[in-house]
Amino acid sequence: MHALSSLRWKIALTTTAVCCMVAAALGVLVHNVVARQIVGEVRKDADTALEHALSHYEYGTTHGDVNIVLDPPQLPRPLRDLVARGDTGSMVGSLNGKPVMWAAAPADRQALAVWIPFEGTRNRLRDIDTAILASAALAAGVVALAGLFLADRISRRLATTAAVARRISAGDLDARVGFPSRADERRAGRRSRDRDEVRDVAQALDLMAGSLQERLEAEKRFTADVAHELRTPLTGSLAAAALLPEGRPKEMINDRLKALHLLTEDLLEISRLESGVERADLARVELGRAVERAVAGAGPAVSVRVIRDAAVLTDRRRLDRILTNLLVNAHKHGRPPIEVTVDGPVVTVRDHGPGYPPELIEQGPQRFRTGDPGRGRGHGLGLTIVAGQAAVLEIALSFANAPDGGALTTLRLPVGRLPDGS
């Protein structure tokens, strides 16, 4: 959610920054245009007054205007130099500490100057700049709010899509984003937007989830059907094999038929687990004793250590199935010693073999995948059943490799009260 919040604020801040830059550019442009126009009007009045003063000076007359001065000491130096070159000009300067617009022209090798008060014009320009700044700030605020609102809508829809994607990756294939399509909007009488990339992503996710669900359901049905159809002929084959005369051929046939029968039973168990029909028969169990009984017949290569016992809620039969499969996997693909440790509600099973392959640790067990042949470790159906039974019992299951070598499986069992309060 933090990333989406960051995205929301990034969009809002980017929109605000763009608005501020556009407002600043427009403000500078408006200021220059208005200032040029206002100052030009004042300059025009000063030039008119200067022409009037020059005409009076040329004819030796005077009209008693105090704004007309001959060679005034406060005339700006640039304007004085301009007049000295025989040119006429005007510029903003000061007179007795107040801003004025000077206009000057040469008259008998002197500077005939007139001035017009400029303080009112400067205040007017300040008022215009204040209005431009306030308008820009108001526009930036409105755009920032609008950008934040739009960014929030986008981030919320992205957050919904991301949450559904996480649910799908966790195994909830019924999860859908459910944003209305263009056809749905047209049927509802709403105007369909021409393009909506977030909706396109959400609908693509929904289509992907639907397609994945259909494929997985077809795979589950196929696995269950194959296992079910194999069960009857295998049972008959085992019965027929029992009638064969004793000897090596009979042993080989029985061995292969039993392996195939176990594979069929495993497939049926996986099908039941994946269909979600399995329900645990929970009871309060002393975990240390239950683990010791479960691994009692596993052989001398397996040691059990109870650091701290705990009473947990579990299905004893299913827990035995989990531990048996883990020990079979350790015997088959690991090396002794095999250690089973109980520490409160946590059970760990580790061996000292090559360890689990990286893809199993990252993705969990998958049917029939045997990992890296060079490392000699597979995980076929046994660990898939372990994961399925753990899900039924709400056991937190994790696969890892011990720092000093060997596969390490951790089971964290739930602790609580039974539904009847016991």
C-alpha positions in Angstrom: 0.0 0.0 0.0 2.9 2.3 0.6 4.0 2.1 -3.0 0.5 2.9 -4.2 0.4 5.9 -1.8 3.7 7.0 -3.1 2.3 6.7 -6.7 -0.7 8.8 -5.6 1.4 11.5 -4.2 3.9 11.4 -7.1 1.1 12.0 -9.6 -0.4 14.8 -7.5 3.0 16.5 -7.0 3.9 16.1 -10.6 0.5 17.7 -11.7 1.0 20.5 -9.2 4.6 21.1 -10.3 3.5 21.3 -14.0 0.7 23.6 -13.1 3.1 25.9 -11.1 5.5 26.0 -14.0 2.7 26.9 -16.5 1.3 29.5 -14.1 4.8 31.0 -13.6 5.4 31.2 -17.3 1.9 32.7 -17.9 2.4 35.1 -15.0 5.7 36.4 -16.3 4.2 36.8 -19.8 1.2 38.7 -18.5 3.4 40.8 -16.2 5.6 41.8 -19.1 2.7 42.6 -21.4 0.8 44.6 -18.8 3.9 46.4 -17.5 5.0 47.3 -21.0 1.5 48.7 -21.8 1.2 50.7 -18.5 4.8 52.0 -18.6 4.4 52.8 -22.3 1.3 55.0 -21.5 3.4 56.9 -18.8 6.3 57.1 -21.2 4.0 58.5 -23.9 2.7 61.2 -21.4 6.3 62.1 -20.5 7.2 62.4 -24.2 4.2 64.6 -24.9 5.1 66.8 -21.9 8.7 67.0 -23.3 7.6 68.1 -26.7 5.4 70.7 -25.1 8.4 71.9 -23.0 10.7 72.0 -26.1 8.2 74.1 -28.0 8.0 76.6 -25.2 11.8 76.7 -24.8 12.3 77.2 -28.5 10.1 80.2 -28.5 11.5 81.5 -25.3 8.2 81.3 -23.4 7.4 79.5 -20.2 4.2 78.1 -18.8 5.3 77.9 -15.2 5.2 74.1 -15.0 7.4 72.9 -12.1 7.8 69.5 -13.8 10.1 71.1 -16.4 13.7 71.5 -15.4 16.8 72.5 -17.3 19.8 70.3 -16.7 18.5 68.9 -13.4 21.2 67.3 -11.1 19.0 64.2 -10.4 18.6 63.3 -14.0 19.8 59.6 -14.4 23.3 59.3 -15.8 22.3 57.0 -18.7 19.7 59.5 -19.8 22.1 62.4 -19.4 24.7 60.6 -21.6 22.0 60.0 -24.2 21.1 63.7 -24.3 24.8 64.6 -24.5 24.9 62.5 -27.8 22.1 64.6 -29.2 19.3 62.1 -28.7 16.0 62.2 -26.8 14.9 59.5 -24.4 13.0 58.6 -21.2 13.5 56.3 -18.3 12.4 55.6 -14.8 14.4 57.3 -12.1 14.0 59.1 -8.8 13.5 62.6 -7.6 13.8 63.5 -3.9 13.5 59.8 -3.1 10.3 59.2 -5.1 10.1 57.3 -8.3 9.4 59.4 -11.4 9.4 59.0 -15.2 12.1 61.2 -16.7 12.1 62.4 -20.3 14.9 64.6 -21.6 16.1 66.2 -24.8 19.1 68.4 -25.8 18.5 72.2 -25.6 21.5 74.6 -26.2 24.0 71.9 -25.1 22.0 71.3 -22.0 19.4 68.7 -21.0 15.8 69.9 -20.9 14.0 67.4 -18.8 10.4 66.8 -17.6 9.2 64.3 -15.0 6.0 62.6 -14.2 5.2 60.9 -10.9 5.7 57.2 -11.2 4.8 55.9 -7.7 1.1 55.3 -8.5 2.1 53.4 -11.6 4.6 51.3 -9.6 1.9 50.6 -7.0 -0.5 49.6 -9.8 2.1 47.2 -11.2 2.6 45.7 -7.7 -1.2 45.2 -7.4 -1.2 43.4 -10.7 1.7 41.2 -9.7 -0.1 40.3 -6.5 -3.2 39.4 -8.4 -1.2 37.3 -10.8 0.5 35.5 -7.9 -2.8 34.9 -6.1 -4.4 33.6 -9.2 -1.5 31.3 -9.9 -1.5 30.0 -6.3 -5.3 29.4 -6.5 -5.0 27.6 -9.8 -2.1 25.5 -8.5 -4.2 24.5 -5.4 -7.2 23.6 -7.5 -5.1 21.6 -9.9 -3.3 19.9 -7.0 -6.6 18.8 -5.4 -7.9 17.6 -8.8 -4.7 15.7 -9.4 -4.8 14.2 -5.9 -8.4 13.1 -6.5 -7.6 11.6 -9.8 -4.4 10.0 -8.6 -6.3 8.6 -5.6 -8.9 7.0 -7.9 -6.1 5.4 -10.0 -4.2 4.2 -7.0 -7.3 2.7 -5.4 -8.1 0.8 -8.6 -4.4 -0.4 -8.8 -4.5 -1.4 -5.1 -7.6 -3.5 -5.8 -6.0 -5.1 -8.8 -2.8 -5.8 -6.8 -4.8 -7.3 -3.9 -6.7 -9.6 -6.3 -3.4 -10.6 -7.9 -1.9 -11.5 -4.5 -5.0 -13.6 -3.7 -4.7 -15.4 -6.9 -1.0 -16.1 -6.3 -2.0 -17.4 -2.8 -4.3 -19.9 -4.4 -7.7 -18.2 -4.4 -8.5 -18.7 -8.1 -12.1 -17.4 -7.6 -10.8 -13.9 -6.9 -11.7 -11.4 -9.6 -11.3 -7.6 -9.9 -14.7 -7.2 -11.5 -14.3 -3.8 -13.1 -17.1 -3.2 -15.6 -16.2 -3.6 -19.3 -17.2 -1.2 -22.0 -20.1 -3.5 -23.0 -21.3 -3.5 -19.4 -21.2 0.3 -19.2 -23.1 0.6 -22.5 -25.8 -1.9 -21.2 -26.0 0.2 -18.0 -26.6 3.3 -20.0 -23.3 4.9 -19.0 -21.0 6.6 -21.4 -18.0 4.3 -22.1 -14.6 5.9 -21.8 -12.5 5.6 -24.9 -9.5 4.2 -23.1 -8.8 3.0 -19.5 -5.4 1.3 -19.1 -6.1 0.4 -15.4 -9.4 -1.4 -16.5 -7.5 -3.1 -19.3 -5.0 -4.5 -16.8 -7.7 -5.6 -14.4 -9.7 -7.3 -17.2 -6.5 -9.1 -18.4 -5.9 -10.3 -14.8 -9.5 -11.6 -14.6 -9.1 -13.4 -17.9 -5.8 -14.9 -16.9 -7.3 -16.1 -13.6 -10.3 -17.6 -15.3 -8.1 -19.4 -17.8 -5.7 -20.6 -15.1 -8.7 -21.8 -13.0 -10.2 -23.7 -16.0 -6.8 -25.4 -16.7 -6.2 -26.4 -13.1 -9.7 -27.7 -12.7 -9.3 -29.8 -15.9 -6.0 -31.1 -14.6 -7.5 -32.0 -11.2 -10.4 -33.8 -12.9 -8.0 -35.6 -15.2 -5.8 -36.7 -12.3 -8.8 -37.9 -10.2 -10.3 -39.7 -13.1 -7.1 -41.5 -14.0 -6.4 -42.5 -10.4 -10.0 -43.7 -10.0 -9.9 -45.7 -13.2 -6.6 -47.3 -12.3 -7.7 -48.3 -8.8 -10.0 -51.2 -9.9 -7.6 -52.9 -12.4 -4.7 -52.5 -10.0 -6.7 -54.2 -7.2 -7.5 -57.0 -9.6 -3.9 -57.3 -10.7 -2.7 -57.5 -7.1 -5.2 -60.3 -6.4 -4.1 -62.1 -9.6 -0.4 -61.7 -8.7 -1.0 -63.4 -5.4 -2.0 -66.6 -7.4 1.4 -66.8 -9.1 3.9 -69.4 -7.9 6.5 -68.2 -5.4 9.7 -67.0 -6.8 11.6 -63.9 -8.0 9.2 -63.1 -10.9 6.3 -62.9 -8.4 8.2 -60.7 -6.0 9.1 -58.3 -8.9 5.5 -58.1 -10.1 4.1 -57.6 -6.6 6.7 -54.9 -5.9 5.9 -52.9 -9.0 2.1 -53.3 -8.6 2.4 -52.1 -5.0 4.4 -49.1 -6.0 1.8 -48.3 -8.7 -1.0 -48.9 -6.2 0.6 -46.4 -3.7 1.0 -43.9 -6.5 -2.7 -44.2 -7.4 -3.7 -43.7 -3.7 -1.4 -40.7 -3.5 -3.1 -39.2 -6.6 -6.5 -39.8 -5.1 -5.5 -38.2 -1.8 -4.1 -35.1 -3.7 -7.3 -34.8 -5.7 -9.3 -34.8 -2.4 -7.0 -32.2 -0.9 -7.2 -30.0 -3.9 -11.0 -30.2 -4.1 -11.3 -28.7 -0.7 -13.6 -31.4 0.7 -11.2 -32.6 3.3 -12.1 -31.7 6.9 -9.9 -32.2 10.0 -11.1 -34.1 13.0 -9.5 -31.8 15.6 -8.5 -32.9 19.1 -6.2 -31.7 21.8 -2.9 -33.6 21.5 0.3 -33.6 23.5 2.6 -32.8 20.6 5.8 -34.4 22.0 4.2 -37.8 22.6 2.3 -37.7 19.3 5.6 -37.0 17.4 7.4 -39.8 19.3 4.7 -42.3 18.5 4.6 -41.2 14.8 8.4 -41.7 14.3 8.7 -44.8 16.6 9.1 -47.2 13.7 11.2 -45.0 11.5 14.4 -46.7 12.4 17.6 -45.9 14.5 18.7 -43.2 12.0 15.8 -41.0 13.3 16.2 -39.2 16.7 13.4 -37.3 18.5 14.2 -34.4 20.9 11.5 -32.7 22.9 12.8 -29.3 24.1 9.5 -28.1 25.3 6.2 -30.0 25.0 2.9 -28.3 24.1 -0.8 -29.1 23.8 -2.0 -28.4 20.2 -5.2 -28.8 18.2 -4.7 -31.2 15.4 -5.9 -34.3 13.6 -3.6 -37.1 14.9 -4.0 -39.2 11.7 -3.2 -36.4 9.4 -0.2 -35.3 11.5 1.1 -38.9 11.3 0.7 -38.7 7.6 2.7 -35.5 7.4 5.6 -36.8 9.6 5.7 -40.1 7.8 6.0 -38.5 4.4 8.7 -36.1 5.6 10.7 -39.0 7.1 10.3 -41.1 3.9 11.5 -38.1 1.9 14.5 -37.7 4.2 15.4 -41.4 4.1 15.1 -41.4 0.3 16.8 -38.2 -0.6 18.8 -37.2 2.4 21.5 -38.7 4.7 21.4 -39.7 8.3 21.2 -38.7 11.0 17.6 -37.5 10.7 16.6 -35.3 13.6 13.0 -34.4 14.7 12.8 -31.6 17.2 9.7 -30.5 19.2 9.9 -27.0 20.7 6.5 -25.9 21.9 4.1 -26.0 19.0 7.0 -26.1 16.5 8.2 -29.3 14.9 11.4 -29.4 12.8 12.6 -32.3 10.6 16.1 -32.2 9.2 18.5 -34.5 7.6 22.2 -34.1 6.6 21.9 -34.7 2.8 22.2 -32.3 -0.1 19.2 -30.2 1.0 16.1 -29.0 -0.9 16.5 -27.5 -4.4 16.1 -23.8 -4.6 12.9 -23.9 -6.7 11.2 -26.0 -3.9 12.2 -23.5 -1.3 10.9 -20.6 -3.4 7.8 -22.1 -5.0 6.9 -25.0 -2.7 6.4 -28.6 -3.6 4.8 -29.4 -7.0 3.6 -32.7 -8.3 6.1 -35.0 -10.1 8.9 -32.4 -10.2 12.1 -34.0 -9.0 14.4 -31.0 -8.8 18.0 -31.0 -9.8 19.0 -34.6 -10.8 22.7 -33.7 -10.1 21.8 -33.1 -6.4 19.9 -36.3 -6.2 16.9 -34.9 -4.4 13.3 -35.0 -5.6 9.9 -34.2 -4.1 7.4 -36.0 -6.3 4.0 -36.5 -4.5 5.1 -37.0 -0.9 5.8 -33.3 -0.1 2.8 -32.2 -2.2 0.6 -34.3 0.2 2.5 -32.8 3.2 1.6 -29.3 2.0 -2.0 -30.3 1.3 -2.5 -31.9 4.7 -0.8 -29.0 6.5 -3.2 -26.6 4.8 -6.2 -28.7 6.1 -4.7 -28.6 9.6 -3.8 -24.9 9.3 -0.2 -25.7 10.0 2.4 -23.1 8.9 4.8 -25.1 6.7 8.2 -23.9 5.5 11.0 -25.6 3.6 14.6 -24.4 4.0 18.2 -25.7 4.1 20.2 -25.7 7.3 23.2 -23.5 7.4 25.6 -26.4 7.9 23.8 -28.5 5.2 20.7 -30.7 5.0 17.0 -30.2 4.3 15.1 -28.4 7.1 11.3 -28.6 7.3 9.4 -26.5 9.9 5.8 -27.1 11.1 4.1 -24.6 13.3 0.9 -26.0 14.7 -2.1 -23.9 15.9 -2.7 -23.6 19.6 -6.2 -22.8 20.9 -9.5 -24.0 22.1 -11.7 -26.6 20.5 -15.1 -25.4 19.2 -16.8 -26.9 22.3 -14.6 -24.7 24.5 -12.4 -27.5 25.8 
